[in-house]
Amino acid sequence: MVLVLRGELRLTAGKAAVQAAHAAVMLTLAAEKRDASAFDAWQAGGQKKIALVVPTLSDLESLERTARGKKIPTVWVEDAGLTEVAPGTRTCLGLGPAPASEVDAITGELPLL
């Protein structure tokens, strides 16, 4: 599972952590429904999660298109707008869970958060 945040938003560490957590929860719930055996394998393997950053929303959108083209599950986190950003702001893109080799092929060059 990879959680990619928008660098241009300059979220505080706490806000970034919460946005990544939202994506992780949404991906986890969807994965359990989609393929229970794959979910169980991911869970048994330690539930690997990586937090990365891209400069802009456009970068996130491009990443989503690539992931969807490779059949990697994705979710968007859109903020409620109660603290640091406007309502509806896309803050994070979650990918997976999927095999590391598949996700790394798309996100392997991105910097850690």
VEXVEX-261449 format. One record per residue (C-alpha): residue in three letters; x, y, z. Coordinates in steps of 0.5 Angstrom, whole numbers, plus 500, padded with zeros to 3 digits. Last residue first. Layout:
BEGIN
ALA,X,Y,Z
...
REM end
This chain:
BEGIN
LEU,514,524,506
LEU,519,519,502
PRO,521,521,495
LEU,518,518,489
GLU,522,514,484
GLY,519,507,486
THR,512,510,485
ILE,510,506,479
ALA,514,500,478
ASP,514,500,486
VAL,507,499,486
GLU,507,493,481
SER,513,490,485
ALA,511,491,492
PRO,505,487,490
ALA,498,491,491
PRO,495,494,497
GLY,494,498,494
LEU,494,506,492
GLY,492,512,496
LEU,492,519,493
CYS,492,524,498
THR,490,532,499
ARG,485,533,494
THR,481,539,497
GLY,474,538,498
PRO,473,543,503
ALA,479,548,503
VAL,485,547,507
GLU,488,547,514
THR,483,546,519
LEU,475,544,517
GLY,476,543,510
ALA,473,536,510
ASP,479,534,506
GLU,478,530,500
VAL,482,523,500
TRP,482,519,494
VAL,483,512,493
THR,486,507,488
PRO,486,500,487
ILE,492,497,482
LYS,489,495,475
LYS,495,497,471
GLY,491,503,468
ARG,489,505,474
ALA,496,506,477
THR,498,510,471
ARG,491,514,471
GLU,492,515,479
LEU,500,517,478
SER,498,522,473
GLU,492,525,478
LEU,497,525,483
ASP,502,529,479
SER,497,534,477
LEU,495,535,484
THR,502,538,485
PRO,509,536,488
VAL,509,529,490
VAL,510,526,496
LEU,511,519,499
ALA,508,515,505
ILE,510,507,505
LYS,505,502,508
LYS,506,495,509
GLN,501,491,512
GLY,505,486,516
GLY,505,480,511
ALA,499,477,515
GLN,495,483,513
TRP,497,483,506
ALA,496,475,505
ASP,489,476,509
PHE,487,482,504
ALA,489,477,498
SER,485,472,501
ALA,479,477,502
ASP,479,480,495
ARG,475,486,494
LYS,471,487,500
GLU,478,486,505
ALA,481,491,499
ALA,476,496,500
LEU,476,497,507
THR,484,497,507
LEU,484,502,502
MET,479,507,506
VAL,483,506,512
ALA,490,507,509
ALA,487,513,505
HIS,484,516,512
ALA,491,515,515
ALA,495,518,510
GLN,490,524,511
VAL,491,524,518
ALA,499,523,518
ALA,499,529,513
LYS,495,534,518
GLY,500,532,524
ALA,506,533,520
THR,503,540,518
LEU,501,540,511
ARG,505,544,505
LEU,499,544,500
GLU,505,544,495
GLY,507,537,497
ARG,501,533,495
LEU,501,527,499
VAL,502,519,496
LEU,500,513,501
VAL,503,507,498
MET,500,500,500
REM end
